[in-house]
């Protein structure tokens, strides 16, 4: 895998953060969303290797 990282903006409503904080007893100071997977080039390379 190439290790490519892409940063993007994903706004969350203040109400959502407040609800999660209340539910789990946290004062939320920041939010990170992490997704993992294979980029297009790595998927193509993997497909060629299987053929």
N, C-alpha and C positions, 0 to 999 in steps of 0.2 A: 504494500500500500504506500501511496506517495506521501501521506501525512498532511495533505492539504487542509488548511483551516480557513473558514470563511466567517467573518463577523457581520452581523446584521442587527437591525433595531426591531424589537418586538415589544411594543408598548403594552403594559398591563394596567388595568384600571386601578386606581387607588383603593376602590372598594374590595377588589379581589385580594390585594395584598393585606388589607386590614382584616378581612375575614379569615385568611390563612393564619395571620398572626394571632388572632383571638382564639382560633380553634386549637392551635398547638402551643400557645403561651409564649410567643415570640414578639419582640419589637423588630419588625423587618427593616433592615437598613439597606439592603440591596437584593437584587434578583439576578440569577444567572440561569440561562436555558442552554442545555447542551444536547446536541443531536449528533449521532455518529452514523457512519455509513461509508459507501464507496463512491468516489467521484465518477463521472462519465468515462474518463480515460482508464481508470483502474478497472471498471466493469468491463470495458471493451477488451482490455489486456487479459483479464481473467477468462473471459469467454473464448478468446483465441487460444489460450493455453489448454483449455478443456477439449478443444476440437482436434 
